[in-house]
Amino acid sequence: MSDTKRPEPFGRFLRQAYEWLSLPVALLYLCYSQRVDPRYRMSYLKRMRLGLRFWRNHRRIETGTSWRAHLVMAMHLLELSPDTPGDVVECGCWKGGATANLSLICAITGRTLLVYDSFEGMPPPSRGDWVAERAFSGGFKPGQLQGTLDEVQRNVTRYGDLRACRFVPGWFSDSLPAHSSEIAMLFLDVDFCASLHDCLQHLWPRLRKGGYLFLDEYILLPYCAVFFSEKYWSRYFNEAPPGLLGVGTGIQVGMYFTQLNALFQPGHAQASPASIAYSVKGTRALWDYYPDETAQSDADPAPAAR
């Protein structure tokens, strides 16, 4: 039988086998860093134990994000100085899978984890939001992907550290304008364009320079295009777009991911996206090389001296 005609259960077996076989290698490489601040007392072995706990939590709590992505965010926090101010903010937590893991690293680093979510599922589509409109035209309904506040808090209590968390219920358009604290790291898993817009509008100004914005929806190129849109960043922030590292495929976390349509078509053994993308405030993703303009400038005569 040719590879293209193997039954889907075989492809599923290959994906699961790769996840298990790559686990120790992922822990070894993702946990290694010489930039971890020694004041956290997180040795290499302790970091790998934390990563293994992330993996176990990922298997116990229903989640749409990967433990590998959670570990990447944790390592970035460990590389920040304890003297660096700022909270960690999560927008969109579903059942609390990422919340539980992020609460553990926030407890270690002494930071507060602010969790924004409606706890009522997804909102109805806003006009012009192509992601939401496509989802709802495909049978999606308001309230889907709901994790109640009580359910999330139970999961965090059991698998994370609830003491590090502060939960802010409500739709983003209602809750985010009141956010006032400085942000060291921002994690967005909000799906819809309107929700992403609300998060950027109200939280980007609070993100400290050099702070991180992590994004889950990195495979949606038009969605991620906002991080490269000169029009958007000029209109709303009067600055250059920051760009997004990992757009399309995610940053490298030891998985293999080669084509988007394989996610929706059976018969391909590639792994599902299990990564994340991020932006650093203060970077500029701005193309500024226009040779025709340079040539024209060189050709223009210098103004006559008076």
C-alpha positions in Angstrom: 0.0 0.0 0.0 1.4 3.4 -0.9 1.9 6.1 1.8 -0.9 8.2 0.3 -3.5 5.4 0.8 -2.6 4.4 4.4 -5.6 4.6 6.7 -6.0 7.6 8.9 -5.5 5.6 12.1 -1.9 5.0 11.0 -1.4 8.7 10.6 -2.8 9.3 14.0 -0.4 6.7 15.4 2.5 8.4 13.8 1.5 11.8 15.3 1.0 10.3 18.7 4.3 8.4 18.5 6.2 11.5 17.5 4.7 13.5 20.4 5.9 10.8 22.9 9.3 10.2 21.3 10.1 13.9 21.0 9.0 14.8 24.5 12.4 14.3 26.2 14.3 16.1 23.4 11.8 19.0 23.6 12.3 19.3 27.4 16.1 19.2 27.0 16.2 22.0 24.4 13.3 24.2 25.4 14.4 24.3 29.1 18.1 25.1 28.3 19.0 28.8 28.6 22.0 30.6 30.1 19.9 33.7 30.5 17.7 32.5 33.2 18.0 34.8 36.2 19.7 32.9 39.0 17.6 34.7 41.6 14.7 32.4 40.7 16.8 29.4 41.8 15.4 27.4 38.8 18.2 25.0 37.9 18.2 23.1 34.5 16.7 20.1 36.3 14.0 22.1 38.0 13.1 23.7 34.7 12.7 20.3 33.0 10.6 19.1 36.0 8.4 22.2 35.4 8.1 21.3 31.7 7.1 17.8 32.6 4.4 19.1 34.9 3.2 21.4 32.0 2.9 18.3 29.8 0.9 16.4 32.4 -1.4 19.3 33.0 -1.9 19.5 29.2 -3.2 15.9 29.2 -5.5 16.5 32.1 -7.2 19.8 31.1 -8.9 20.3 27.8 -7.0 23.0 26.0 -6.5 24.4 22.6 -2.8 25.4 23.1 0.3 23.3 23.6 2.4 22.6 26.7 5.4 23.4 24.5 4.0 26.9 23.9 3.4 27.3 27.6 7.0 26.3 28.3 8.3 28.9 25.8 6.4 31.6 27.7 7.7 30.3 31.0 11.3 30.4 29.9 10.9 34.0 28.7 9.6 35.0 32.1 12.5 33.3 33.8 14.9 35.3 31.6 13.3 38.6 32.8 14.9 40.1 35.9 12.8 40.0 39.1 13.3 43.7 39.2 11.5 44.1 35.9 8.0 45.3 36.7 4.8 44.1 35.1 2.0 41.5 35.3 1.3 38.6 33.1 -2.0 38.9 31.2 -3.9 36.1 29.6 -6.9 36.9 27.3 -9.1 33.9 26.5 -8.6 30.9 28.8 -11.3 28.4 27.9 -11.0 25.6 30.5 -7.9 27.0 32.1 -5.2 24.7 30.5 -2.8 27.5 29.8 -3.9 29.3 32.9 -2.9 26.5 35.2 0.6 26.3 33.7 1.1 30.1 33.6 0.0 30.3 37.2 2.8 28.0 38.2 5.5 30.1 36.5 3.9 33.3 37.8 4.1 31.9 41.3 7.8 31.1 40.8 8.6 34.6 39.4 6.5 36.5 41.8 4.1 38.0 39.2 0.4 38.3 39.1 -1.5 36.5 36.4 -4.5 38.5 35.2 -7.0 36.3 33.4 -9.6 38.0 31.1 -12.4 36.0 29.7 -16.2 36.2 29.3 -16.5 32.7 30.9 -19.6 32.5 28.6 -18.0 31.1 25.5 -17.4 33.0 22.3 -19.3 36.2 21.5 -21.5 36.7 18.5 -19.7 37.9 15.3 -19.1 41.6 14.8 -19.7 43.1 11.5 -16.6 42.9 9.2 -14.9 40.2 11.4 -14.2 37.6 8.7 -12.9 35.0 11.2 -16.1 35.2 13.3 -18.4 35.3 10.2 -16.8 32.3 8.7 -17.0 30.4 12.0 -20.7 31.1 12.5 -21.5 30.4 8.8 -20.0 27.0 9.4 -22.4 26.2 12.3 -20.6 27.9 15.2 -23.0 29.4 17.8 -22.5 32.0 20.5 -21.5 30.4 23.8 -19.4 27.6 22.3 -16.0 27.0 23.8 -17.3 28.0 27.2 -15.4 27.4 30.3 -17.2 28.7 33.4 -15.3 30.7 36.0 -15.9 28.0 38.6 -14.6 25.3 36.2 -11.4 27.2 35.4 -10.7 28.0 39.0 -11.1 24.3 39.9 -8.6 23.3 37.3 -6.1 25.9 38.4 -6.6 25.0 42.1 -5.9 21.3 41.2 -3.1 21.7 38.7 -1.7 25.2 39.1 -1.4 27.9 41.7 -4.6 29.9 42.3 -2.9 32.3 44.6 -1.1 33.8 41.6 -4.3 34.5 39.7 -6.8 37.3 39.4 -9.8 36.7 37.2 -11.7 39.4 35.4 -15.0 38.2 33.8 -16.7 40.0 31.0 -16.5 40.7 27.3 -13.2 42.3 26.3 -14.9 45.4 25.1 -16.2 45.9 28.6 -13.4 44.7 30.8 -10.2 45.7 29.1 -10.6 49.5 29.1 -10.3 49.4 32.9 -6.9 47.6 32.8 -4.3 49.9 34.4 -1.3 47.9 35.5 2.0 47.6 33.5 2.3 44.3 31.6 5.5 42.3 31.2 4.0 39.5 29.1 0.7 39.2 27.2 -0.8 36.0 25.9 -3.7 36.2 23.5 -5.9 33.3 22.5 -8.9 35.2 21.3 -9.7 33.8 17.8 -11.8 36.6 16.4 -10.5 39.8 14.7 -12.7 42.0 16.9 -11.4 40.4 20.1 -7.8 40.8 18.9 -8.5 44.5 18.1 -9.9 45.1 21.6 -6.8 43.4 23.2 -4.4 45.5 21.1 -6.2 48.7 21.7 -6.4 48.5 25.5 -3.4 46.3 26.4 -0.6 47.1 24.0 -0.1 50.6 25.5 0.3 48.9 28.9 2.9 46.5 27.7 6.3 47.6 28.8 9.1 48.2 26.2 10.8 44.9 25.6 7.7 43.1 26.9 6.3 40.1 25.0 3.0 39.6 23.2 2.4 35.9 22.5 -0.3 34.8 20.0 -1.9 31.4 19.6 -3.6 32.0 16.2 -0.3 32.1 14.3 -1.4 29.9 11.3 -4.0 32.4 10.1 -1.9 34.7 7.9 -4.6 37.4 7.3 -5.2 37.5 11.0 -1.5 37.9 11.8 -1.2 40.5 9.1 -2.2 43.1 11.6 1.2 42.9 13.2 2.7 44.0 9.9 0.1 46.6 8.9 1.5 50.1 8.7 -2.0 51.5 8.3 -3.2 49.9 11.6 -0.3 50.8 13.7 -0.1 54.3 12.3 -3.8 54.9 12.8 -4.1 53.6 16.4 -0.6 53.9 17.9 1.3 56.3 15.7 4.2 53.8 15.5 5.7 51.2 13.2 4.2 47.7 13.2 6.1 45.4 15.6 6.0 42.3 13.4 5.4 38.7 14.6 8.0 36.0 15.0 6.7 32.6 14.0 3.8 33.8 11.8 2.5 30.9 9.6 4.2 28.0 11.3 5.0 29.1 14.8 8.5 29.3 16.4 10.5 26.0 16.6 9.4 23.8 19.5 10.3 20.4 18.1 7.2 19.7 16.0 6.9 19.4 12.3 4.2 21.3 10.4 4.4 21.9 6.7 1.0 22.7 5.2 -2.2 24.2 6.5 -4.6 22.2 4.5 -3.3 19.0 6.1 -5.1 20.0 9.3 -8.5 19.6 7.6 -7.8 16.8 5.2 -7.2 13.2 6.5 -4.3 11.1 5.3 -1.4 13.3 6.3 0.8 12.3 9.2 2.2 15.7 10.1 1.7 17.0 13.6 -0.9 19.5 14.4 0.3 23.0 15.1 1.7 23.0 18.7 3.7 26.2 18.8 3.2 29.9 19.3 4.2 33.2 17.8 5.3 36.4 19.5 6.2 40.0 19.2 8.5 42.2 21.3 7.4 45.7 22.0 10.0 48.1 20.6 10.8 46.2 17.5 10.0 47.6 14.0 8.8 45.4 11.2 9.0 48.2 8.6 10.4 47.9 5.1 12.4 51.0 4.4 14.3 50.3 1.2 13.1 52.0 -1.9 15.9 52.2 -4.5 13.9 54.1 -7.0 13.3 56.9 -4.4 16.9 56.9 -3.5 18.0 57.2 -7.1 15.5 60.0 -7.7 16.8 61.8 -4.6 20.4 61.5 -5.9 19.4 62.8 -9.3 17.6 65.9 -7.9 19.8 69.0 -8.1 20.9 70.5 -4.8 19.3 73.8 -4.0 21.4 76.8 -5.2 23.4 78.6 -2.5 22.3 82.1 -1.7 
